[in-house]
Amino acid sequence: MKIIKYVVFSGIMLISQTSLMAQTEFPLWPEGKVPNAIQNTITEKSATGADGILRISGVTVPTLTSYIVPKNKATGAAVMICPGGGYGILAASHEGSDLARWFNARGISAFVLKYRLPNASAMEHQHEVPLMDAMQAMKLIRKDAAKWNISPDKIGVMGFSAGGHLAATLSTHFNMGAKASEEAKPNFSILLYPVISFMPPLAHNGSRDNLLGSEKSDELIKYYSNELQVSEQTPPAFLVHSINDSGVPVENSIAYAMALKKLKIPVEVHLYPKGGHGYGLRTDGKGSLAGWPAAMEGWLKDMGYMR
C-alpha cells in the first residue's frame, strides 16, 4: 500500500498557533501477508454525510493513522482510537480524527485504527479479523514508541460503540489464544457507549451478527461477551454511557465496570441521563453530557497520562 504523508496546519489543530502535527497513514501488515485475507472485489468507499460525519465502508486493507505530538509537548502517553459503526462501517471523523486532535492538544499522541470490517467474501473466520488488526496495531505502536516520544507503558486504547467492543476485546483477549501477546496489551482503556456483551438482553444484535457472521454460535457469543472475559490482567478503564441510549443498553458499561470492580481493577464510570448514542464530542443540547471530556481529562491526569 502507498504510504500517505501530509501535514495538518495549526489552524485546524488546537496545540498552538505555530505548531505543526505530522499525520501519517501506514499499513498494518506487509503487502500480501494480511492474515485471514482472501482475494475479493470489494471496494472501500468513503463518504461524508450531511451531518458532517465521515463514514468508511468496505474496509479490507487495514491501516493506522498517526497523530504525533512534538517532543517538547509530549506527555509520553498515546491512545489508539477505534471508531464505531456496528462492524459495518467506520465513523472515522467524530469517533476518530476529532478525538486524535483533542488528545494532541493535551500532549497525548494518537493513532486512529482503520480496522477491517468483517465480511465473509474478503476474509476467513471473519470474527477473528478486527482483533487481529487491533493487536497488530498496538504492537506496532509499542515497537516504535521511542521514535514517537511515547512511553511503552503509557499506551491506551479508546473505542466507541462497536469500536468500544473491539477496544474491550483487545483489553480482555490480548493474552488469549494462539496469538496471545503481552506487546498487544493496552495500559488503559477508554470506552464510550461501548458494546460489551453479545448475550441477551444486553447484546447489540447488529454488531454481534456483523462480527460473527455465519459462524455465530453460543460458544462465540460467550467468547466475545467481554464482561465474562475480564481477568486480573485486564487494564483499568474509563467508561461513558447515556442512560437513554436506545442503541446499546447502558447495562453494557455497568456489566463491564462491575466485572472490573470484582477483581479490584481501577474503573471510573460516568452515566448521563440523556445523550442517546453516537455523539463523540458532539454534546450540544445534551445537558450534563457536555462534561464528559472534562471528566476524561481529569481521569487521565489522575492516572498520570496528562500533566
N, C-alpha and C positions, 0 to 999 in steps of 0.2 A: 504493500500500500504506500502511496505517496505520503510523505511527511509534510504536514502543513505548518508553517511558522509565520506568525504575524504579531503585530504589537497593537495593543489597545491603548489609546491615548487617555491621559488623565482626566479629560473632560467626561469620559464615560465612567471612570473609576471614582472611588471615594478615598483612596490612600492619601493623596495630596495633589496640589495643583501642578506640581512639577515632576512627579514620579511617573515612570512607565512600568507596565506589567507585561512580562513576556508570556504569551499564550501559545502553547504548542499542542497539537493533536498528533498522537502516535499510536501505532497498532499494538495490541496486547500480545499477539502471537506472531512468530516468524511466518512469513508467507508460505502457504502450503502446509503448515503444521498446526492448523486450528483444530483442537480436539473435537471429536464427535461430528465434525462438519461433513456434509455430503454435497455433491455438485447439485446446483439448483439454478433456477432462473428468476428468483425473487429480486426485485429492485427496491433498494432503500429509497424512501421518499421523505422529504421534509416540507412542512407547511406551517405557516403562521396564521392562526385564525383571527377573527375579528376581535377576540379577547386579548390579542397580543401574545398568546402562548404558542411557542414553537413545539410542534409535535412531530416526532420522527417515527416512522413505521418501517417494517420490513428489514430490521437490522439483522444482518447475518455476518458482518465483519465488525467485531468489537474494537473500540478504541478508548483511549484515555486522554483527556484534555487537561493539561496542567495550567494552573494559575499561580505563579510563583512570586512570593513576596521578596523584595530586595533584601539583601543580607542585613543591612542596617536597620530594617524594620521588622525582621522576622522574630517571632517568639520561639521558634523551633518546633511548633506544632503544625500538624496538617490534618486535613479531613478529606476523605474520598466520598463523593456525593453520588447517590443512586437515585435518579429521577423515578417517579412513579408512572403509572399508566396501565395498571391491571395486567401486566405482562403481555399487553397487546400493542402499546405504543410507549414512547418515552416523552414525558412532558419536560423537555430539555432546557427550557429557559427559566420559568418561575420555580421549578424544582431542581434546577441545575446551575446554570451560569449566574443567575441572580444571587444565589447563595454563595457561590465561589467569590464573587466580588464583595459580598458582605464580610466574609471571613478575611479576605485580603485587606480590607480597610482596618482590620483589627490585628494585623500582623500574622495571620494564620494562612499558610499556603493551602490551596485546594486543588482537587482533581475531580473532574466530572467523568463518570463512567458511562460510556455508551455500550451497555451490555447487549448480548444477543437476545432477541425476542423468541421465545420457544415456538418452533414450527417444525412439524414432522417432515416437511418437504426439504428442509435445509440442514437437519441435524438428527443424529441418532440419540435416543434416550434424552429427549428434549428437556426433561425436568432437571437434568444434571448441568445444563449449559450455563444458565445465569450464575450459579455458584462457582463454576469453574472460572468464569470470567472475573468475578469479584475476587476470588483467591489469587488469581494471576496478577490482577491489578495491584492488590495490596502488597504482594511480593515484589513487584517492580518498584513501587514507591519506596519500600523499605530498602531495597538493594541500592538505590541511587539517592538515599536520603541525604548523605553528606553533600552531594552535588547541588542539592536544592536547599541547603541550610536547614534541614529538618532533623530533629532528634528521632532515631528509630523507635524510641519508646513513647513517642507522643503522636502517634498516627491513629486517627479515629475513622469511623465510618458513619455516614448520615444517609437516611433514606426516607422517602415519602410514599405512603400508601403501599403499593406492591414493591416499590423500591425500598420501603421500610421492611417489608418481608425479606427481601434479599439481604439487607443490612443485618437484620436479626438472624437470618440463616447463616451468614458469614460469622456472626458472633457466637453462634452455638454449634456450628458444624465444621469449623476450621480444623478441628482435631479428630474428625470422624472419617471413616472410610479409608480406602487405599491411597488417596491423595492428601491425607492429613498433613498439615504443615504449620508449625509454630510461626513461621515467617509470614503466614497469611492472617495471623490473629490481629484484629484491631485492638487498640489500647482502651478505646471507649466507643460508645455508640450514641447517636442522636436519632431518635425515631419520631417522625411526625405522622400523625394519624395512620399508624402502620397496620398493615395486615400482619397479624401474628399467627393466628390459628387457622387451620383448614378443617377443624372439627365443628360440626353444628352445635349450637346455633351461632357461633361466632364467625364462621367462615364467610369470606367474600368469595362467592361462587365463581365469579368471572376470573379472578386471579388464580384460584385453585385449578379451574378447568383449563385455563390457558397454559399454566405451568406443567401440569401433569399429563394433559392430552389423553391419548388412548391408553396410556399405562396407569391411569388413575386406579388406585386400589386402597383398601383400608390401611395397608402397611405404609404406603407412601403418604397418605393423608396424615397419619400419625407422625411419620418421619419429618414432614415439613410443618408440623404444628410446633412452633418454636417454644411455646410456653412449656412443652413437655420435654424439651431438649436442653434446657438450662442446666449447666453444671458449675462446679467450683471454678472452672476456667473461663466462664463467660465474663466478658468485661462489664464495667459499670455503664449505666445508661441514663439518658435524659429523654423523657417522653412528653409529647404534647398531643392532646386529643380534645375534640369537642364532644360534649355530651349529646348534642343533637345531630351528630354525624349519622346520616341515613345510609351512607355507602359502606363504611367499615365501622361496625359497632365499637363504642368506646371500651367495651369489655375486653377487646383485644389488648389494649395498652395495660389495663388493670391486671389481666391474667399474667402478662409478662412481668410486670412490676412485682406482683406477689410471688412469682417463681424466683425472682432475684432476691427479694426480701427473705424468703425462706432459707436461702443459702448465705444470707448476710452479705450480699454483693451490693455496693452502693447504687442507689437508684433515686432519681428525682422525677416526679410526675406532676404535670400541670394539666388539669382538666378544666375546660371552659364551658359555660352554659350554652353558648351559641358560637357559630362559626362554620358549621357544616363540614365539608370535605374539600380538599384540594386547593387550599388557599395559599400555601407557601408564605411569602412575606406580604401578600395582598390582604391586609386585615382591615381596611377601611370599612366602617359601618358595622363591624362585628364585635363591638363592645370591648370587654376586658381582654379579648383575644389579642388585641393590638400589643399587649405587653409581653407576648411570648418571646420575641427576640431578645428583649432586655433580660428576661429570666434566664435564657440560654447563655447570654453573656456573663451573667453573674455566676452561673454554674461553671462555665469554662474557667473563669478566674479562680473560683474556689478549688477547682481540680488542678490548677497550676498550668493551664494551657494558654492563658492570656495574662498579660501584665496588668 
